[in-house]
Amino acid sequence: MLAPMFVTIGAVQFLGEKSCRPLGTSCPSNGFHSEAQIRQSAGGFSGKIIYVAPSGSGNGQKGSPFGSLFDAFAAAKSKEIIALAPGTY
């Protein structure tokens, strides 16, 4: 039986590793990374970026993000990027 693993928020521990390590980068205070950082993380896709935040109720723009993943998935087309702000969805 494996011993339980306790992982802190923002970290990950993979099977066989003795300790946690950071997962991604810290979230910016405004909720989203820059467009360049998002595109780099998404493998350089040049499609539209759709923004989602738990408190959103807008149209998917950075200044007016969707409030649900469902809305973002419904709006997304092939090779578009969905950027998530931190929070509980």
URMOQUI-V253760 format. One record per backbone hydrogen bond with DSSP energy under -1.0 kcal/mol. CO is the residue of the C=O (numbers start at 1). NH is the residue of the N-H. If there is no record, write none. Layout:
BEGIN
CO_NH ; CO_NH
END
This chain:
BEGIN
8_11 ; 10_23 ; 12_21 ; 14_17 ; 21_12 ; 28_31 ; 34_38 ; 35_39 ; 36_40 ; 37_41 ; 38_42 ; 39_44 ; 40_43 ; 48_81 ; 50_83 ; 51_66 ; 52_85 ; 53_56 ; 60_51 ; 61_64 ; 64_60 ; 64_61 ; 65_58 ; 66_53 ; 68_72 ; 69_73 ; 70_74 ; 71_75 ; 72_76 ; 77_80 ; 81_50 ; 83_52
END
